[in-house]
């Protein structure tokens, strides 16, 4: 893959669990601007920052990523079998 002279880095970056994780993070990277636009455009009230407003998007993103990972894992296991 990369780093031909450093075999252990190549082995680490080519580790099979990184493949779905990489696809998941790339998907989140592509989708997150649309999610942010929808979130901020649909707010009824003015934006006042609080601890809740700072933590909620992070928790929602983690939930979204975990859900996508589970969906990917389930579909890939169904297709392989």
MDAnalysis code that builds the backbone (N, CA, C; Angstrom):
import MDAnalysis as mda
import numpy as np

u = mda.Universe.empty(243, n_residues=81, atom_resindex=np.repeat(np.arange(81), 3), trajectory=True)
u.add_TopologyAttr("name", ["N", "CA", "C"] * 81)
u.add_TopologyAttr("resid", np.arange(1, 82))
u.add_TopologyAttr("resname", ["UNK", "UNK", "UNK", "UNK", "UNK", "UNK", "UNK", "UNK", "UNK", "UNK", "UNK", "UNK", "UNK", "UNK", "UNK", "UNK", "UNK", "UNK", "UNK", "UNK", "UNK", "UNK", "UNK", "UNK", "UNK", "UNK", "UNK", "UNK", "UNK", "UNK", "UNK", "UNK", "UNK", "UNK", "UNK", "UNK", "UNK", "UNK", "UNK", "UNK", "UNK", "UNK", "UNK", "UNK", "UNK", "UNK", "UNK", "UNK", "UNK", "UNK", "UNK", "UNK", "UNK", "UNK", "UNK", "UNK", "UNK", "UNK", "UNK", "UNK", "UNK", "UNK", "UNK", "UNK", "UNK", "UNK", "UNK", "UNK", "UNK", "UNK", "UNK", "UNK", "UNK", "UNK", "UNK", "UNK", "UNK", "UNK", "UNK", "UNK", "UNK"])
u.atoms.positions = np.array([
    [0.832, -1.182, 0.000],
    [0.000, 0.000, 0.000],
    [0.879, 1.249, 0.000],
    [1.515, 1.556, 1.094],
    [2.419, 2.699, 1.166],
    [3.550, 2.358, 2.121],
    [4.553, 3.199, 2.145],
    [5.706, 2.988, 3.018],
    [6.340, 1.616, 2.765],
    [6.806, 1.413, 1.555],
    [7.392, 0.111, 1.216],
    [8.630, -0.198, 2.052],
    [9.386, 0.824, 2.432],
    [10.600, 0.557, 3.203],
    [10.301, 0.275, 4.677],
    [9.163, 0.679, 5.161],
    [8.783, 0.435, 6.551],
    [7.652, -0.581, 6.581],
    [8.005, -1.845, 6.663],
    [7.028, -2.913, 6.573],
    [5.993, -2.912, 7.680],
    [6.395, -2.529, 8.887],
    [5.449, -2.573, 9.998],
    [4.375, -1.494, 9.863],
    [4.715, -0.352, 9.275],
    [3.693, 0.679, 9.051],
    [2.725, 0.223, 7.974],
    [3.258, -0.371, 6.922],
    [2.409, -0.911, 5.854],
    [1.485, -1.988, 6.413],
    [2.013, -2.840, 7.260],
    [1.214, -3.901, 7.854],
    [0.129, -3.320, 8.767],
    [0.462, -2.275, 9.514],
    [-0.510, -1.646, 10.396],
    [-1.611, -0.956, 9.596],
    [-1.248, -0.204, 8.564],
    [-2.244, 0.531, 7.787],
    [-3.062, -0.387, 6.885],
    [-2.548, -1.569, 6.579],
    [-3.282, -2.520, 5.751],
    [-4.103, -3.501, 6.569],
    [-4.142, -3.326, 7.869],
    [-4.878, -4.216, 8.760],
    [-6.351, -4.190, 8.366],
    [-6.973, -5.346, 8.268],
    [-8.337, -5.465, 7.729],
    [-9.409, -4.683, 8.499],
    [-9.354, -4.519, 9.832],
    [-10.391, -3.698, 10.478],
    [-10.365, -2.224, 10.064],
    [-9.253, -1.744, 9.513],
    [-9.192, -0.350, 9.081],
    [-9.966, -0.109, 7.789],
    [-10.258, -1.147, 7.024],
    [-10.960, -0.964, 5.749],
    [-12.382, -0.443, 5.971],
    [-13.251, -1.120, 6.758],
    [-14.585, -0.550, 6.969],
    [-14.547, 0.754, 7.761],
    [-13.581, 0.888, 8.671],
    [-13.460, 2.120, 9.433],
    [-13.101, 3.288, 8.516],
    [-12.215, 3.052, 7.568],
    [-11.853, 4.082, 6.607],
    [-13.018, 4.467, 5.715],
    [-13.777, 3.484, 5.270],
    [-14.951, 3.772, 4.445],
    [-15.992, 4.548, 5.241],
    [-16.158, 4.184, 6.498],
    [-17.128, 4.852, 7.352],
    [-16.737, 6.306, 7.592],
    [-15.473, 6.562, 7.891],
    [-15.047, 7.935, 8.136],
    [-15.124, 8.765, 6.862],
    [-14.835, 8.172, 5.712],
    [-14.957, 8.901, 4.452],
    [-16.417, 9.234, 4.168],
    [-17.316, 8.314, 4.452],
    [-18.747, 8.561, 4.272],
    [-19.204, 9.676, 5.211],
    [-18.775, 9.655, 6.452],
    [-19.135, 10.711, 7.394],
    [-18.562, 12.048, 6.936],
    [-17.366, 12.038, 6.371],
    [-16.746, 13.255, 5.850],
    [-17.569, 13.839, 4.704],
    [-18.107, 12.985, 3.850],
    [-18.891, 13.457, 2.722],
    [-20.281, 13.941, 3.141],
    [-20.864, 13.323, 4.162],
    [-22.241, 13.617, 4.542],
    [-22.344, 14.738, 5.578],
    [-21.316, 14.968, 6.375],
    [-21.464, 15.893, 7.501],
    [-21.804, 17.331, 7.101],
    [-21.363, 17.871, 5.961],
    [-21.805, 19.232, 5.634],
    [-23.317, 19.325, 5.411],
    [-23.888, 18.317, 4.782],
    [-25.338, 18.321, 4.566],
    [-26.089, 18.233, 5.890],
    [-25.592, 17.421, 6.812],
    [-26.232, 17.284, 8.128],
    [-26.145, 18.603, 8.882],
    [-24.999, 19.271, 8.813],
    [-24.852, 20.553, 9.497],
    [-25.771, 21.612, 8.904],
    [-25.872, 21.658, 7.590],
    [-26.764, 22.628, 6.956],
    [-28.204, 22.365, 7.370],
    [-28.628, 21.121, 7.342],
    [-29.995, 20.799, 7.763],
    [-30.238, 21.175, 9.221],
    [-29.263, 20.925, 10.054],
    [-29.408, 21.220, 11.480],
    [-29.537, 22.725, 11.719],
    [-28.638, 23.502, 11.138],
    [-28.638, 24.933, 11.413],
    [-29.731, 25.685, 10.650],
    [-30.120, 25.211, 9.483],
    [-31.179, 25.877, 8.735],
    [-32.565, 25.624, 9.335],
    [-32.742, 24.532, 10.036],
    [-34.047, 24.188, 10.597],
    [-34.221, 24.617, 12.051],
    [-33.274, 25.366, 12.561],
    [-33.418, 25.879, 13.931],
    [-34.475, 26.967, 13.949],
    [-35.364, 26.918, 14.919],
    [-36.429, 27.913, 15.038],
    [-35.943, 29.116, 15.836],
    [-35.152, 28.868, 16.847],
    [-34.699, 29.925, 17.740],
    [-33.265, 30.307, 17.406],
    [-32.845, 31.415, 17.936],
    [-31.461, 31.856, 17.762],
    [-30.516, 30.851, 18.420],
    [-29.308, 30.844, 17.962],
    [-28.324, 29.883, 18.458],
    [-27.596, 30.462, 19.670],
    [-27.879, 29.927, 20.835],
    [-27.176, 30.278, 22.062],
    [-26.401, 29.052, 22.496],
    [-25.129, 29.216, 22.693],
    [-24.298, 28.073, 23.032],
    [-24.455, 27.705, 24.500],
    [-24.613, 26.424, 24.702],
    [-24.637, 25.864, 26.045],
    [-23.888, 24.537, 25.983],
    [-23.713, 23.924, 27.115],
    [-23.040, 22.624, 27.124],
    [-23.826, 21.601, 26.311],
    [-25.144, 21.687, 26.383],
    [-25.989, 20.756, 25.639],
    [-25.801, 20.938, 24.133],
    [-25.732, 22.180, 23.673],
    [-25.557, 22.436, 22.247],
    [-24.174, 22.029, 21.751],
    [-23.205, 21.985, 22.624],
    [-21.867, 21.571, 22.223],
    [-21.717, 20.053, 22.203],
    [-22.399, 19.372, 23.092],
    [-22.242, 17.922, 23.222],
    [-23.174, 17.168, 22.277],
    [-24.357, 17.690, 22.030],
    [-25.352, 16.981, 21.226],
    [-24.864, 16.627, 19.817],
    [-24.225, 17.529, 19.056],
    [-23.747, 17.134, 17.725],
    [-22.673, 16.051, 17.775],
    [-21.850, 16.075, 18.802],
    [-20.807, 15.055, 18.922],
    [-21.437, 13.693, 19.187],
    [-22.396, 13.653, 20.087],
    [-23.081, 12.395, 20.397],
    [-23.863, 11.907, 19.177],
    [-24.507, 12.825, 18.467],
    [-25.262, 12.443, 17.269],
    [-24.330, 11.890, 16.199],
    [-23.168, 12.498, 16.027],
    [-22.204, 11.999, 15.041],
    [-21.684, 10.620, 15.433],
    [-21.408, 10.420, 16.717],
    [-20.951, 9.106, 17.171],
    [-22.032, 8.058, 16.947],
    [-23.275, 8.399, 17.243],
    [-24.388, 7.478, 17.028],
    [-24.523, 7.151, 15.540],
    [-24.422, 8.177, 14.697],
    [-24.507, 7.996, 13.245],
    [-23.390, 7.075, 12.751],
    [-22.172, 7.290, 13.213],
    [-21.036, 6.460, 12.780],
    [-21.188, 5.020, 13.263],
    [-21.621, 4.831, 14.484],
    [-21.807, 3.473, 15.008],
    [-22.914, 2.760, 14.244],
    [-23.993, 3.476, 13.939],
    [-25.085, 2.885, 13.173],
    [-24.628, 2.495, 11.774],
    [-23.875, 3.367, 11.112],
    [-23.361, 3.039, 9.778],
    [-22.396, 1.858, 9.817],
    [-21.561, 1.812, 10.861],
    [-20.632, 0.695, 10.981],
    [-21.389, -0.618, 11.156],
    [-22.412, -0.613, 12.008],
    [-23.215, -1.829, 12.205],
    [-23.937, -2.222, 10.931],
    [-24.455, -1.253, 10.203],
    [-25.107, -1.542, 8.930],
    [-24.120, -2.118, 7.927],
    [-22.937, -1.517, 7.839],
    [-21.911, -2.031, 6.924],
    [-21.501, -3.451, 7.310],
    [-21.293, -3.681, 8.601],
    [-20.884, -5.002, 9.070],
    [-21.961, -6.046, 8.771],
    [-23.218, -5.696, 8.999],
    [-24.321, -6.621, 8.752],
    [-24.456, -6.940, 7.272],
    [-24.432, -5.914, 6.435],
    [-24.589, -6.127, 4.994],
    [-23.399, -6.887, 4.428],
    [-22.184, -6.567, 4.867],
    [-21.021, -7.273, 4.337],
    [-21.023, -8.736, 4.764],
    [-21.526, -9.052, 5.945],
    [-21.605, -10.449, 6.359],
    [-22.705, -11.203, 5.604],
    [-23.787, -10.532, 5.278],
    [-24.848, -11.174, 4.498],
    [-24.385, -11.442, 3.084],
    [-23.689, -10.475, 2.486],
    [-23.240, -10.614, 1.097],
    [-22.153, -11.670, 0.981],
    [-21.244, -11.742, 1.954],
    [-20.137, -12.702, 1.906],
    [-20.661, -14.128, 2.019],
    [-21.650, -14.345, 2.893],
    [-22.185, -15.684, 3.117],
    [-23.048, -16.046, 1.975],
])
